[in-house]
Amino acid sequence: MRIHVVDHPLVAHKLTTLRDQRTDSPTFRRLADELVTLLAYEATRDVRVEPVDIVTPVTPTTGVRLARPRPLVVPILRAGLGMLDGMVRLLPTAEVGFLGMIRDEETLEASTYATRMPVDLSGRQVYVLDPMLATGGTLVRAIQELRSRGARDVTALCLLAAPEGVAAMERELADAPVTVVTAALDDRLNEQGYIVPGLGDAGDRMYGTAD
């Protein structure tokens, strides 16, 4: 597994505002959207392309376009949905699947409650969207599901990561060529499984709480 922490002043600036507890949900959603686009730029450096002949207003030339099969973007519901627009803004021709997962707050174990994506992902480049790589349980289960469908080229985009989550992915996905692109690798997890210093519950901060 490879982890890439994006070192850019705009990334650090937007992440600082996301961390601030005074940032309201509309502002949080907008900044998360902008931050994801910056992360996506780094995450798609190895996106597959193929040559294409075109004619400019001046002369014929050869450029590139995204190769087929098209990349697949998979947000993990619900918080990953807040990252989708920022990703497809950069990859507008990508296809989108959905993976619904929930974490038990006592055991911290993740379980799947919904899937909507192709059965066969062989040959696909897959980009998974999950704001927080905390314990790693959710992302590990998600990538295992993708690999069971044939995906062998998986990149995960996370706003934040914790060392414990990175270690879990390295342990559970040792044979998988997975890349994690994140804005920061934070200090640790607390007793409740939240990233420290972190930014709190990304889903709640994006959408508010629903009782």
Secondary structure by P-SEA (a helix, b strand, c coil): cbbbbbbcaaaaaaaaaaacccccaaaaaaaaaaaaaaaaaaaacccbbbbbbbccccccccccccccccbbbbbcccccccaaaaaaaacccbbbbbbbbbbcccccbbbbccccccccccccbbbbbbcccccaaaaaaaaaaaaaacccbbbbbbccccaaaaaaaaaaacccbbbbbbccccccccccccccccccccccccccccc
